[in-house]
Amino acid sequence: METMTKDKTCAKCKYWDNQNGGDSGQCRRSSPQAVVFKVDSEMEYKSVFPNTNSTDWCGEFEEK
């Protein structure tokens, strides 16, 4: 079994989108996910990419 290292983090993955230059960004590996939430008495629907930190990692890493 391979051990995850600091070399395979979101910041170094080709699917990670860091638009603000900070330590957080969006994983663009898959299409946006639908999110439903209630605001006051109405339901709102939105689609979003998962937010991740630059040091996060997953099993689908691909080098930039």
Residue pairs with C-beta under 8 A, 6 or more apart in sequence:
4 57
6 55
8 57
8 61
9 54
9 55
9 56
9 57
9 61
10 16
10 25
10 27
10 52
10 53
10 54
10 55
10 56
10 57
10 58
11 18
11 25
11 54
11 55
12 61
12 63
12 64
13 27
13 29
13 61
13 62
13 63
13 64
14 62
14 63
14 64
15 27
15 28
15 29
15 60
15 62
16 25
16 26
16 27
16 28
16 52
16 54
17 25
17 26
17 27
17 28
17 49
18 24
18 25
18 54
19 25
19 26
23 53
23 54
23 55
24 51
24 52
24 53
24 54
25 51
25 52
25 54
26 49
26 50
26 51
26 52
27 49
27 50
27 51
27 52
27 58
28 49
29 58
29 60
32 47
32 48
32 49
33 47
33 48
33 49
33 50
34 45
34 46
34 47
35 45
35 46
35 47
35 48
36 43
36 44
36 45
37 43
37 44
37 46
38 44
